[in-house]
């Protein structure tokens, strides 16, 4: 990152910032945003929006550049939306694809922390598209806490005081086959009974899995909790290829498969949960675009 410069944006930067946003949309959000939204991106309109940020006193617009090229941007300041409990927001954070995983996102968040701290505020919020798994993993790895999910977005809060971080580590046993699937990344949803132990799990917590055969450990971060009354309902709503099934056995997948682990009586008593997880060692060091 030695050749990358971070600075506040000026009016003359706004055209390039608008083009950068368009490029990040195309590389990150194809398949997530409707194609008509991507095709309808208006460079002129977004240039005007960036100009308004430069002129505002309550929002700071920062950029990153390398050899004169704009390769990243971030806004921090008064929230766009009415987040009544938060005074500061990182509303935009974009990094060009070929400059991701170079600690640029980390540096932007350091700048955001400094800006927020100078204003005497102890936290800031950002909203992430819930299908942008790379960005979510990055923000959690950087110490963010998911506080709610709504409207297709996860709201993540960064506390400036470390004692505010309430992440907890939970320990679970796993048989060798599902352990290996999580380790390889093919299984990203763990199915469990939603009993007293699992009800203590919160989004953002860590789970330490232990292989029942060899004692090997695997650390994952919880991205989402999907609670259902029964495995029948869960199997209808979650992607089973992410739950431990493969192309070879997906055709025969049945909720009754879970009876080997939990009785029907227990399932009816407690309900069930799909725990969406990401390997902590695979958490990105840079977000993949807009939150």
Helices and strands as residue ranges (DSSP letters): E 4-8, G 11-13, H 14-28, H 35-39, H 43-55, E 59-66, E 69-77, E 93-95, G 97-99, H 104-118, E 123-129, H 133-141, E 145-150, E 153-159, G 162-164, E 169-174, H 176-184, E 189-193, H 196-199, E 206-211, E 217-228, H 231-237, G 240-242, G 250-252, G 255-260, H 264-270, E 272-279, G 280-282
